[in-house]
Amino acid sequence: MTRPPLSRPTPGAAWAARNPPARRSGAASSAFSTGRRHPGGVGTAPIVVHPPSPTGGRRVTVRGEILGLAHRDEDVVEFLRRAGLPEAEDLLDDPAWVTWRGSRPHRYEAA
C-alpha cells in the first residue's frame, strides 16, 4: 500500500535521502532509513512508547517492531537513531510521530 507524503518535509527524510542505508533486515531498521515520509493523520504515529513496565522502563516500537526498553528519553532517541531517524529528539513531542501510551510522556518510572 502506498502512503501519501506529508505536506511538509520530515526531519529524517532529507537526511535519509542523502545517506543511503546499509542493507538491514526488519521493519524498524527500514522504517525510516528508506527515506519514506510519515503520512501523518490521527492514530497513525509510527513510533509507540508503551506503558511503563512493573520494573521501570517503557517498550519502544516502530510500526510494530520492538526496538528496546527505554529508561529515559535518550534511550528512545538512540533506538530511533539506530532505526534510521537521526533527528528523533525533535519528534518526541510530535503526536503525528510518537504515541505515548499508558502514562504521561517522558515518564519511565515503574507502574
Secondary structure, DSSP 8 states (H G I E B T S, - for coil): ------SS--HHHHHHHHS------SHHHHHTTT-------TT--SEEEEEE-TTS-EEEEETTEEEEEESSHHHHHHHHHHTT-TTGGGTTT-TTTEEE-SS-TT--S--
